[in-house]
Amino acid sequence: MTAVTDQGRDHGQGNGPGGEDAGEAPGDDARRWDDGLIARRAAEAAQERLETERPPQDDAGPEAEAYAMPGSSLRPRLDALRELVGLSRARLDAATLTEAGRVLDEASARQRLSSRHTVVAVAGATGSGKSTLFNALAGVQISDTGLRRPTTSAPIACSWTDGAAGLLDRLAIPGRLRRRPVQGGTAVDEALQGLVLVDLPDHDSAATGHREQVDRVLALVDAVIWVVDPEKYADAALHERYLRPLAGHAEISFVVLNQIDRLSGEAADLVLDDLRRLLDEDGMAVGEHGEPGVTVMSLSALTGAGVGDLRELLGRFVQDRTAAARRLSADVDAAAARLRSVYVADGRPGLGERARDEFTERLAEAVGAAAAGQAAEREWRRNAGRACGTPWLRLWRWYESTRQLGGLDLMAQVLAPPEEELTARQRVEQAVRQLADAAVDGLPAPWAQAVREAAVNGAGGLPEALDDLSRNAQAGGGGRGRGGNTDTRSGHTTAAGQGKRGSASAVRTSPPVTGATGSRGTRPPRPAWWPAAVLAQASMTLLQIFGGLWLLGQIVGVLEPGLLIPALLMLAGVVGGPLVEWSCAAAARGPARRYGQEAERRLREAAAGCGRARVLDPVSAELARYREVRERYVAVTEFSTTGG
């Protein structure tokens, strides 16, 4: 045993980076020249040079038994986590995704290495006896023990078989700190084939570098044996810094109460029960009666009591070859639990039909769709009156219009007061704000922020676009005598007439749009009966003129006297003209109403299309992205063992 120990200390087994070459027998090292400290240092320097020059001998390639188990969900969960991180990079800050990225990197690195080996770290506080237990499991004095603290200043590895060089390189354990155990050829020794045991520095060491090494190695190993003693088993540093955060890793954790030789049988049971209670409070389920969870046991590394039981447990654990996969799965669970707040919504966020309809209605109000429809209806009826009305009434209306300052009325319609324009802009902003509030209801903060930004960015030019729609509608109406038209291909609508005050209007000018049915200055469409009505009104006017001229001829003596016939003709024209005008007005009500409704509908659709393209579609795209990442997150947590 002394020869094996000296060989391990002086030469790290000399198999290159792995330190695991079995080519030298223990007896060969006893004949090696060694006459003191200088010789040992020279041998160590030569061994390190040899390690840097030799390539690894055993790890020809990665094996995947631990990652391709029947029914294993590790690989699809890792794929889902990788997609989740990729989809989230543009929406979440890098710090939020750091842990998930680290888990993916470590999983990729571990899967490229040997799956025939299980790396188990032995961790504990100062004086807990972890190095003594490490030596007892190895069957050889590998790690220094004693009263002087700290006795372990760097991780030391003991590998039961060859082929673990890549794993130890990943842990950054140099070749001079890699050892081989004493194997007696027993069934337990056979079961431990593939075990890589790592003795860590004290996790409560006063040296900051020691604690950093512990944290670094614990994030990389496949399993951990926590060694506690009767005095420090309830130490807050152990429970709050390590056991509680690693509660999801209970299945790959062993908690060993060491130094029970210092306690009576009853006292040892009491301490062990209290330890189980503390672990339960930490959230680490205690695995009993075949249930998954942390393994808790008591032993004495100094006397050897219970060490054999731990070796048997480790043997079954190693031969199972699932520790690495379970460790990675627990890491995925932990990363998913940290990301839960940025992916899981409280309610069911999204845009319902009600929110969309309310947004569209507010845009229609802002653009003055109802007022434009009413103006178009009035314009249609006005055109009917001009075409079918009596000429004398039209002359009177023309005379009345010339007595007024017609330009002032037109300016009042074109130049909307600034406060009305501001009101329309505020309506648009309020509509966008309420839509965003409805869309982000229950969304996690980062995605809610992304949805709001999409809505705000899209609404940046929305008021101006709606102003253009309203202005084009007014330009298409062109005041009295002009009709309205629609360009359905471009999404712009022009409605006849002028909108009411308070509709969305602007002081800027822009060229009117050309409709699909005509250009600026065209009149509303006329029904089929319109020519007949115009002809009837013209006939009534001719009757009045003819009857009047006939009477005038009789008065001046040009024609023979006879008042009855010309008087009847003139009376028929005088009475028939207003009658035709009244009939046309009654007949025009239905077409005028439909024309106004069509103008309002087209302006509403144009406003809705503008709002959809600028606001609704970007917001819907963000919500779709969130649903996609939410599905990826569900895939990551679907087979979670910790409920993350």
Helices and strands as residue ranges (DSSP letters): H 2-11, G 16-18, H 26-30, H 37-53, G 65-67, H 74-88, H 94-111, E 118-124, H 130-138, E 156-159, H 165-170, G 175-177, E 178-179, H 187-191, E 195-199, H 208-218, E 223-228, H 236-238, I 239-243, G 247-252, E 253-257, G 260-262, H 265-281, E 295-298, H 307-320, H 323-343, H 353-367, H 369-388, H 391-403, H 406-414, H 418-439, H 445-458, G 459-461, H 462-477, E 486-487, E 492-493, H 530-556, H 564-611, I 612-616, H 617-637
